[in-house]
Amino acid sequence: MEVTWSDWRKVPKTKRDMLWAELLKVFQYRVGIDEEKAKSYALKQIGQAYRRWRTYLNNKYAENNLTPFEEYGKIMQAQWDVFVR
């Protein structure tokens, strides 16, 4: 399943679980906090940050007919083409 830039809700559960596992390597939540609530909140924050980043890419690059490849070397041309469309 190919996930486009705008459908965070369709990110596979395995990918969301991987993101959560990566967060747990760095962040800790208080004892007594429901893990599912903490996970839900953290993933919502990731989604919001992702949307802000897409808005930034659109405003700085796409609307000005520029490419982000120097600043974001991991973005591939095919991904950028899908984003711009």
PLY file of the C-alpha trace (Angstrom):
ply
format ascii 1.0
element vertex 85
property float x
property float y
property float z
element edge 84
property int vertex1
property int vertex2
end_header
0.00 0.00 0.00
1.48 3.31 -1.03
0.74 6.08 1.42
0.55 9.54 -0.06
1.64 12.71 1.69
-1.80 13.59 2.97
-3.41 10.48 4.42
-1.82 9.93 7.82
-4.95 8.06 8.91
-4.13 5.37 6.35
-0.63 4.76 7.69
-0.49 1.02 8.42
-0.69 -0.05 12.05
2.74 -1.65 11.75
4.25 1.72 10.80
2.47 3.49 13.68
3.70 0.78 16.06
7.24 1.25 14.76
6.99 5.02 15.36
5.75 4.38 18.89
8.62 1.97 19.56
11.11 4.58 18.34
9.55 7.22 20.60
9.82 4.90 23.60
13.59 4.66 23.01
13.89 8.39 23.66
10.89 9.48 25.74
9.33 8.11 28.88
5.83 8.73 30.10
4.87 8.86 33.76
4.07 5.67 35.59
0.34 5.29 35.99
-0.45 6.86 32.62
-2.51 4.63 30.36
-0.13 3.51 27.62
-2.84 3.58 24.94
-3.69 7.18 25.80
-0.01 8.13 25.74
0.44 6.37 22.41
-2.64 8.01 20.93
-1.46 11.46 22.04
2.09 10.91 20.76
0.89 9.72 17.35
-1.45 12.73 17.09
1.53 14.97 17.79
3.53 13.20 15.07
0.64 13.71 12.66
0.43 17.42 13.48
4.18 17.87 13.07
4.01 16.03 9.76
1.20 18.31 8.52
3.16 21.42 9.57
6.20 20.13 7.70
4.14 19.48 4.56
2.75 23.01 4.79
6.29 24.34 5.12
7.42 22.34 2.07
4.47 23.62 0.10
4.94 27.27 1.07
8.72 27.39 0.70
9.30 25.07 -2.23
6.28 23.92 -4.21
4.62 27.32 -4.51
7.94 28.86 -5.61
8.78 26.11 -8.12
11.79 25.07 -6.06
12.88 21.65 -4.85
13.87 20.68 -1.28
16.59 18.21 -2.25
19.52 20.19 -0.78
17.84 20.69 2.59
16.07 17.31 2.65
18.33 14.89 0.81
16.19 11.85 1.60
13.22 13.10 -0.42
13.27 11.31 -3.75
12.22 12.93 -7.04
9.23 10.57 -7.39
8.02 11.48 -3.87
8.40 15.17 -4.64
6.44 14.80 -7.89
3.55 13.17 -6.00
3.66 15.90 -3.36
3.58 18.72 -5.90
0.63 17.14 -7.74
0 1
1 2
2 3
3 4
4 5
5 6
6 7
7 8
8 9
9 10
10 11
11 12
12 13
13 14
14 15
15 16
16 17
17 18
18 19
19 20
20 21
21 22
22 23
23 24
24 25
25 26
26 27
27 28
28 29
29 30
30 31
31 32
32 33
33 34
34 35
35 36
36 37
37 38
38 39
39 40
40 41
41 42
42 43
43 44
44 45
45 46
46 47
47 48
48 49
49 50
50 51
51 52
52 53
53 54
54 55
55 56
56 57
57 58
58 59
59 60
60 61
61 62
62 63
63 64
64 65
65 66
66 67
67 68
68 69
69 70
70 71
71 72
72 73
73 74
74 75
75 76
76 77
77 78
78 79
79 80
80 81
81 82
82 83
83 84
